[in-house]
Amino acid sequence: MILEHALLSVRPEQAEDFEAAFAEAKPIISAMPGFRSLSLSRGIETPDTYLLLVAWERLADHVEGFRGSAGYQRWQQLLHHFYDPFPVVQHFAPIVGDATSDTPPAVTASTPNRQ
């Protein structure tokens, strides 16, 4: 399994429209070969930032399959105009955790302790 990670910066005044567009776009990605699961979370400290985690069977399922598909063209039309700046997408291989789960792991962050 490969985990795709992207921090999506969305203009604050467009958050509601983005979330509606994402709901429309989700069936596109979930129908792709190799797709396992997806989660979209909104930042608490930074509500204009969303964390997108997508689990794929293989890296090629995302970078060649999904990005090379007609569905990706529709995904772009629905979502890409919301991003400012455009996100960096990275891929990760699980080290610790249940790699067989269809649910991406929860991700938390905290402010460093300054003493």
C-alpha positions as CSV (number, residue, x, y, z in Angstrom):
1,M,0.0,0.0,0.0
2,I,1.1,3.6,-0.7
3,L,-0.3,6.6,1.1
4,E,-0.6,9.8,-0.9
5,H,-0.4,13.0,1.3
6,A,-1.3,16.5,0.2
7,L,-1.9,19.7,2.3
8,L,-4.5,21.7,0.4
9,S,-4.6,25.4,1.0
10,V,-8.0,26.7,0.2
11,R,-9.0,30.3,0.2
12,P,-11.1,30.8,3.4
13,E,-14.0,32.4,1.7
14,Q,-14.3,29.3,-0.6
15,A,-14.1,26.6,2.0
16,E,-17.8,25.7,1.8
17,D,-17.7,25.5,-2.0
18,F,-14.5,23.5,-1.9
19,E,-16.1,20.9,0.4
20,A,-19.2,20.6,-1.8
21,A,-17.0,20.2,-4.9
22,F,-14.9,17.6,-3.1
23,A,-18.0,15.6,-2.3
24,E,-18.8,15.7,-6.0
25,A,-15.2,14.7,-6.9
26,K,-14.8,11.8,-4.4
27,P,-16.7,9.2,-6.5
28,I,-14.3,9.9,-9.4
29,I,-11.2,8.9,-7.4
30,S,-12.8,6.1,-5.5
31,A,-13.8,4.4,-8.8
32,M,-10.1,4.3,-10.0
33,P,-8.3,0.9,-10.1
34,G,-6.0,0.6,-7.1
35,F,-7.9,3.1,-4.9
36,R,-8.3,1.8,-1.4
37,S,-9.5,4.7,0.8
38,L,-9.5,8.4,1.3
39,S,-9.8,10.9,4.1
40,L,-10.1,14.7,4.0
41,S,-9.6,16.6,7.2
42,R,-9.8,20.3,7.9
43,G,-7.1,22.0,10.0
44,I,-8.1,23.1,13.5
45,E,-5.4,25.7,14.0
46,T,-5.3,26.5,10.3
47,P,-8.9,26.0,8.9
48,D,-7.8,27.1,5.4
49,T,-5.7,24.0,5.2
50,Y,-7.0,20.5,4.5
51,L,-5.1,17.3,4.8
52,L,-5.9,14.8,2.0
53,L,-4.8,11.2,2.5
54,V,-5.4,8.6,-0.2
55,A,-4.4,5.0,0.1
56,W,-3.5,3.3,-3.2
57,E,-2.4,-0.3,-3.9
58,R,0.6,0.9,-5.9
59,L,2.3,4.2,-6.7
60,A,1.5,3.6,-10.4
61,D,-2.2,3.5,-9.6
62,H,-2.0,7.1,-8.6
63,V,0.6,8.7,-10.8
64,E,-0.1,6.8,-14.0
65,G,-3.6,5.4,-13.6
66,F,-5.5,8.2,-11.9
67,R,-3.5,11.2,-13.2
68,G,-3.6,9.7,-16.7
69,S,-7.4,9.1,-16.7
70,A,-10.3,11.0,-18.1
71,G,-11.7,11.1,-14.6
72,Y,-8.6,13.1,-13.5
73,Q,-9.5,15.8,-16.0
74,R,-12.9,16.2,-14.3
75,W,-11.2,16.1,-10.8
76,Q,-9.0,19.0,-11.9
77,Q,-12.0,21.0,-13.2
78,L,-13.8,20.5,-9.9
79,L,-11.0,21.2,-7.5
80,H,-7.8,22.7,-8.7
81,H,-9.0,26.3,-8.9
82,F,-9.5,26.3,-5.1
83,Y,-5.8,25.8,-4.3
84,D,-3.6,28.7,-3.4
85,P,-0.8,27.8,-3.7
86,F,-1.0,24.5,-5.6
87,P,-0.2,21.6,-3.2
88,V,2.8,19.4,-3.1
89,V,1.8,15.8,-3.3
90,Q,4.0,13.2,-1.6
91,H,3.8,9.4,-1.3
92,F,4.6,7.3,1.7
93,A,5.1,3.6,2.4
94,P,3.8,2.4,5.7
95,I,6.4,1.4,8.3
96,V,4.3,1.0,11.5
97,G,0.6,0.4,11.5
98,D,-1.9,-1.8,9.9
99,A,-1.1,-1.8,6.2
100,T,-4.1,-4.0,5.4
101,S,-6.6,-1.4,6.7
102,D,-8.7,0.5,4.3
103,T,-8.7,3.5,6.6
104,P,-5.7,5.9,6.4
105,P,-4.1,6.5,9.7
106,A,-5.0,9.5,11.8
107,V,-2.4,12.2,11.7
108,T,-1.9,14.7,14.5
109,A,0.4,17.6,15.0
110,S,1.2,19.7,18.0
111,T,3.1,22.8,18.8
112,P,6.6,22.1,20.0
113,N,7.1,22.6,23.7
114,R,9.3,25.6,24.3
115,Q,10.8,25.7,27.8
